[in-house]
């Protein structure tokens, strides 16, 4: 499997399971309706574990433009490969969102709440504040990328379980920092599915909240780059 295909595959797995758990919790007449944030956080963590475990050998399993850019800023990943990785991640995210929508198609039809339908695809703030929403995404992604950089040290290698610490880190970010914005911490995870929400034939959907869409893109990129600089100049 080429790195390009691996990034598509891993990100598609991540988004299928992540968007799928949100759909299970938020959409009407599902078995998991109203199960809560902790179930959502676990679903995303399992999505990360599965996507990383499945594709790490082929591409390094970035599955996130903020991780790719952070690795490039830190110096362990070539800038020339950044565009192809990010393109693959967006393709995978859009594919995963479409798969999750197909799995829950009847429940989308049964749900009247347009906000709940949009939330399956992308994040939104609990309290609207561009400044604080941006800062929250910076902080969450800073923790993610710094943690990944530290875990990637040779002495931290766990063999087949290398994906587990990253999944647990995402779980921790979700339950600890996910309340204000829904912890996008991944531009592809948010913008790719947001585009699919606009394109897919979803009954009674609201707009895709494009005025907010820049925050879960630029916030994570900023947080990932800052984490890489801290690691490179202060911790490495």
C-alpha positions in Angstrom: 0.0 0.0 0.0 1.4 3.4 -1.0 1.6 6.2 1.5 -1.1 8.1 -0.4 -3.5 5.2 -0.4 -2.7 4.5 3.3 -3.6 8.0 4.3 -6.9 7.8 2.4 -7.6 4.4 4.0 -6.7 5.3 7.6 -8.5 8.6 7.5 -11.6 7.0 6.0 -11.6 4.4 8.8 -11.2 7.2 11.4 -14.0 9.3 10.1 -16.4 6.3 9.4 -16.1 5.2 13.1 -16.0 8.8 14.5 -18.9 10.2 12.5 -20.7 6.9 13.0 -20.6 7.1 16.8 -21.8 10.7 16.7 -24.7 9.6 14.5 -25.5 6.7 16.8 -25.7 9.1 19.8 -27.4 12.1 18.2 -29.8 10.8 15.5 -33.3 9.6 16.2 -34.3 6.0 16.6 -30.8 4.6 16.9 -29.8 2.0 19.5 -27.3 4.5 21.0 -29.5 7.6 21.1 -28.5 10.0 23.9 -25.6 7.9 25.1 -23.5 11.0 25.7 -20.1 12.6 25.2 -18.1 9.7 26.8 -19.5 7.2 24.3 -18.6 9.7 21.5 -15.1 10.2 22.9 -14.5 6.4 23.0 -15.8 6.0 19.5 -13.4 8.6 18.1 -10.5 7.0 20.1 -11.3 3.6 18.6 -11.4 5.2 15.2 -7.9 6.7 15.8 -6.6 3.4 17.1 -7.9 1.4 14.1 -6.9 3.9 11.5 -3.4 4.3 12.9 -2.9 0.5 13.5 -4.0 -0.3 10.0 -1.8 2.2 8.1 1.2 3.1 10.3 3.6 0.8 8.4 2.7 2.3 5.0 2.5 6.0 5.7 3.2 6.7 9.4 -0.5 7.1 9.8 -0.7 10.9 10.2 -4.4 11.0 9.3 -4.4 14.7 10.2 -3.0 17.7 8.4 -2.0 19.2 11.8 0.2 16.2 12.5 1.7 16.2 9.0 2.5 20.0 9.2 3.8 19.5 12.8 6.1 16.7 11.7 7.3 18.9 8.8 8.0 21.9 11.1 9.8 19.7 13.5 12.0 18.3 10.7 11.2 14.6 10.6 8.9 14.8 7.5 9.8 16.3 4.1 7.8 19.4 3.2 7.6 18.1 -0.4 5.3 15.3 0.8 3.0 17.5 2.8 0.6 18.4 -0.1 0.0 14.8 -1.1 -0.6 13.7 2.5 -3.1 16.4 3.1 -4.9 15.7 -0.1 -5.2 12.0 0.8 -6.4 12.9 4.3 -9.2 15.1 2.9 -10.2 12.4 0.4 -10.3 9.9 3.2 -12.3 12.2 5.4 -14.9 12.8 2.8 -15.2 9.1 1.9 -15.6 8.2 5.6 -18.3 10.8 6.1 -20.2 9.4 3.1 -19.9 5.9 4.5 -21.2 7.0 7.9 -24.1 8.8 6.2 -25.0 5.7 4.2 -25.0 3.5 7.3 -27.4 5.9 9.1 -29.4 7.1 6.1 -32.8 6.1 7.6 -31.9 7.8 10.8 -31.0 11.0 9.1 -34.4 10.9 7.4 -36.1 10.2 10.8 -34.3 13.1 12.5 -35.9 16.6 12.5 -33.0 18.5 14.2 -30.7 20.0 11.6 -28.1 20.8 14.2 -27.8 17.2 15.2 -27.4 16.2 11.5 -24.7 18.7 11.0 -22.9 17.6 14.2 -22.5 14.1 12.7 -20.2 15.7 10.1 -18.4 18.5 11.8 -17.9 20.5 15.0 -19.6 23.5 16.5 -18.9 25.6 19.6 -21.0 25.2 22.8 -20.6 28.9 23.4 -19.8 31.0 20.3 -16.6 33.1 20.6 -14.2 33.1 17.7 -11.3 34.0 20.1 -11.9 31.3 22.7 -13.0 28.7 20.2 -9.8 29.2 18.3 -7.7 29.0 21.5 -9.5 25.8 22.5 -8.6 24.2 19.2 -5.0 25.4 19.4 -4.7 23.9 22.9 -6.3 20.6 22.1 -4.1 20.1 19.0 -1.0 21.3 20.8 -1.5 18.5 23.3 -2.2 16.0 20.5 0.9 16.8 18.4 3.2 17.3 21.3 2.1 14.0 22.7 2.5 12.2 19.4 6.0 13.7 19.0 7.0 12.5 22.4 5.5 9.1 21.9 7.3 8.7 18.6 10.7 8.6 20.4 12.5 5.2 19.9 12.4 4.4 23.6 8.6 4.6 23.6 8.1 1.9 20.9 5.5 -0.7 21.9 5.5 -2.9 18.8 2.0 -3.8 17.7 0.5 -1.5 20.3 2.1 1.7 19.0 -1.3 3.0 18.1 -2.7 2.6 21.6 -1.0 5.6 23.3 -2.3 7.9 20.5 -5.8 6.6 20.8 -5.7 7.1 24.6 -4.4 10.6 24.1 -7.3 11.4 21.8 -9.7 9.9 24.3 -8.2 12.1 27.0 -8.5 15.2 24.9 -12.1 14.4 24.1 -13.3 13.9 27.7 -11.1 16.8 29.1 -11.1 19.4 26.4 -13.9 18.4 24.1 -16.6 20.5 25.8 -16.1 23.9 24.4 -15.8 23.1 20.6 -16.2 19.4 20.2 -12.4 19.0 19.7 -11.9 18.9 16.0 -8.1 18.9 16.4 -7.9 17.8 12.8 -8.6 20.1 9.8 -9.5 17.2 7.4 -11.8 15.6 10.0 -13.8 18.8 10.2 -13.7 20.4 6.7 -13.9 17.2 4.6 -17.1 16.0 6.2 -18.5 19.6 6.4 -18.2 19.7 2.6 -19.9 16.3 2.3 -22.8 17.6 4.5 -23.3 20.3 1.9 -23.2 17.9 -1.0 -25.1 14.9 0.2 -28.9 14.6 -0.2 -29.8 15.0 3.5 -33.5 15.8 4.2 -34.2 19.1 6.1 -30.6 19.9 6.7 -29.4 23.3 7.9 -26.5 25.2 6.3 -22.9 23.9 7.0 -22.0 26.9 9.3 -19.3 28.1 7.0 -18.7 31.2 9.1 -17.2 28.9 11.8 -15.4 26.5 9.5 -12.1 28.4 9.5 -11.6 27.8 13.3 -11.3 24.0 13.2 -8.9 24.3 10.3 -6.5 27.1 11.4 -6.7 26.4 15.1 -5.4 22.8 14.7 -2.7 23.9 12.2 -1.5 26.6 14.6 -1.6 24.2 17.6 0.3 21.5 15.7 3.0 23.9 14.5 3.5 25.4 18.0 3.8 21.9 19.5 6.5 21.1 16.9 8.4 24.2 17.7 8.3 23.6 21.4 9.4 20.0 20.9 12.2 20.9 18.6 13.7 23.8 20.5 12.8 23.1 24.1 12.3 19.3 24.6 14.3 17.5 21.9 
